[in-house]
């Protein structure tokens, strides 16, 4: 018999409470794998950054908890939830998720084996979660002093990393595509320590200091920092905005090289960066 939404919610809560017993912080998820609770700030005229300080529910992974009463409160507020997410980067496990995707037409498992051979590490026995599409999530534990960022395809095509601020869909969750399940023989395991060689690949090198022409003043430095803070998916947007402000303030030509260097630091190519800055120049009525 097909599982009803109410049964799925009950099962998801049970699995979430079981995960919490292992020290994992969880949130309810919808069938789309997104947080089940909508942001309480969605209708604010100018939403201010809030990670739950307002005391209301609906702040995504920032709601994550391993307290049973809090988890029941979260699920009671989202009776449509059919799964749960496990927050990464939090004590005691400081979870790191290695997502081996199969939807991109690449062999992510083979790519991980190649990385392991090249950088001399092995993945120890650990929790493995099989996704409805046939992919796998490997659970690893990181050291508390290291912050591993989220990334998509940076390590190798088809390999996504879930780190601080991210979450993994927990085993037992039901989505629109099927059920996530622990691979046989791994459910009882604790997340294994992340090999040091792999950890070095997951943590980006410290960003170099970018010299800004003195003639641009503090505003120029602020625009550079704005570009450097860009995450994947917002790099071009932030660069374009910063370049527009620079040209509008009359410091565009002197800031171009520093903007390009900052954009390269975030992952854009020099060609992409210069094309974006040229577009900003034209948009503000200047000659690139």
N, C-alpha and C positions, 0 to 999 in steps of 0.2 A: 504494500500500500504506500502511496506517495506520502512523503513527510509534509504535514501542514506547517504553515508559518508559526503557529503557536508551539507545535512540537519542536520545530527548528530553534525557536527562541529558548525554550526550556533546555534543549540539549546544549546550545551555545553557552548559556549561563553556567550549566554544570561543568562544561569543559573549561570555561574561563575561571571558575572557582578552583578547579583542579590545578590550573596553571599558576594561580595565585599562591597555592600551597607550596609551590616550588620557588617562590620568591619573585615571580614574574608579574609585572604590572600590565594591566589589560584595559581595553575599552571595547564597547559594543560596536560591531560593524553591520552595515546593511548588506544585501545581496550583491551590491556593486563593489564590495570590498572597501568602501569609503566609511568614515566614521558615521555612525547611525544618527548622532545628535547634531543638528544644525547649529551654527554659531549664533549666540544670542545677540551678536553685534551686526548681523547681516542687514538690518534696516536702519542702522545708525547713519545719519547724514555724512559724517566723516569718521569712519571706524578707526578707533585708536588701537595700537598694538596691545593685546591682552592675552596672557597665557593662563587665565583662570583667576587672576587677582580679583575680578569682580564678584567671585563667589558663585556664579551661575555655571550650569553645565553647557557643554557644546564647544569645547576648545580643543577638540581632536586629541592628539596624543598627549597633550598637557593634562587631560583628565585622567590619564592612566593611573591605576591604583592596584595594589595587591591586598588591600583591606576588604574582606568579604562584605561588610556592610556597605561600603562605598560602591563596590561592584554591583550589588543588588540594587542600589539606588540608581546607578547608571542604566542598568537593564530595565528597571521599572519605568524610567523616563523614555525608553526606546523599545516598546513592546514589539516593534517590527524587526528588531535586530535578529539576524540569523547566523551571526558569526562573531568573532572577537579578534582584536588586534593585540599583539604583544609589543610593548614599547621597547625599543632598542636603546642601548647606551646607559641604562639605569642600573644602580646597584641592586642586588649583589652580583649579578652575572655580567653586567656591562655588555649585553648581548650585541653581537654583530651578525647580521644575516647575509649570507652569500646566495643570491638568487640566480640559479642557472636556468635561463629561459630557453624554450624550444620554439617560440612563436616567430622568431626573427629569421628562421631558416638557417641559423648557425648552430654549430655543435658546441654549446657552452661548456659541457663536461670535458670535451677534448681540449678546449682552450684552457680550462683550469689545469688539466693534466700537463699541458705544455708549459704553463707558467710554473707549475710545481717542479718540473724537471729543470727548467732554466734557472730558477732561483733557489733550488735545493731545499724544498720543504715538502712535507706530506700532511694531508688532512687526517688528524686522528679520529678514532671512532667518536661520533657525536650524533646529536638528534638530526634526523633528516625528515623533512616534510615533503610529501609528494603533492603537487598541485593538480587540479583537474585537467590542465592542458598537457600534463606529463613532465612538467619541469620539476625542479627540486630546490628546496630551501635548506641550506646547511647552517646550523646554529653553532656559533663560536663565541667564546668568552674573551673579552678584551681586558687589558689592565686598566685600573680605575683612573690612572693619570693621563691616559691617551684618549683623545676625542676623535672618533672615526666618523667622517662625514658621509652623507648619502651620495651615491653616484649611480649613473646609468651608462653602462658601456665603457666607462673610462678604463677599467682594468683590462677588459677584452670584450669584443662583441658578444652580446648575449649574457654578459655577467653584470648584474646590478648589485649594489651594496646597500644594505639598510643599516644605518648607524644612528648616531645621536639625532633625535628629532624625528626618526622614522619608526615604522612598525612592520611587523610580519603578521600575516594572516595565520592564526593559530589552528593547529590540527583539530578537526571536528567541526570547523566552520563550514557552513553551506552557502555557496554563492550561486549566481545565475548559471554558472557553467558546471557546477558540481561541488563535491566535498573535498576539503583538504584533509589529508590523513598522514599520520606518522608512518614512515617506512618500517616494515617488519624488523623487529630486533633493535630499534633505536629509541622507542618511546620512553624507556626507563633510564636512558642515559642523561647525564648532565651536559650542558654545552661545553665542549672541549676548548682548552686554551688555544687562541689563535696563534699559529706559528709566527715567530718573530719576523721571518723573511716575508711572509705574506702581509703582516701588519705594516711593515715599512712601505709596501706597495699601496696600502689602503689609505695611508696618511699623506696628504700632499706636502711637499717641501715648504718650508717657511717662505712667505713672499718677500721678494727683494724690495729694498727701499727704492722708490722711484723719485728721482730728482725732478723738482718742478722749477721752472724758470722763476727767479726772484721777482720779476716784473709782474707775475700773475698774482702775487700775494697769497693770503690764506684761502681765498675763494678758489684759486686754482688747485691747491692741495685738497680742499674739500671735494671738488669734482673728481679728482683722481681717486680718492678714498671711496666715493660713491660707486665708481666703476669697479673697483677692486672687490667691493662687497657683493657683487652680482653672483647669483646662483645660476645653475644651468636652466635655460629657458627664459632668462631675463637679461642675458649679457648684452645682446644687441640693443635692447630697449634702453637699458641704463646708459650704454655708451652714446646712443643717439641723443638722449635727453641731456647728458652732460656736455656733449659737443654743442648742442643748440644753446645751452646757457653760456658756454664759453664764447661763442661767436656773438651772442647778443650783448655780452659784457665787454667785448672788444679784446679778449685775450685768446680767441680761437687759434689764430696762426701760431702763436708762441706755445700753445699747449698741445698741439697736434701730436708731437713725438711722445710726450709723456702719456697722453691718452692711449696711443697705440700700444705702448709698452704695458700699460695697465690692462688693456683688453687682451693682449697676448697672455698675460698672467692668469686671466680667468678662463682661457681655453680657446679664444678666437684666434684665427690666423691673422697675420699682418695685413693680408689682402682684404679680408672681411672687415677688419677694423678701419682701414683707410677708406674703404667704400662707404661704410656707415658714417664716418666723419665727413666725407665729401657730401653725402646726402644732407647732413645737418647744415653744412655750409650753404648749400643751395637753398634749403628750406628757409634759412634766415637771411637770404639775399646777399650772400657773400660768394666770392669766387673761391672754389676749392684750391 
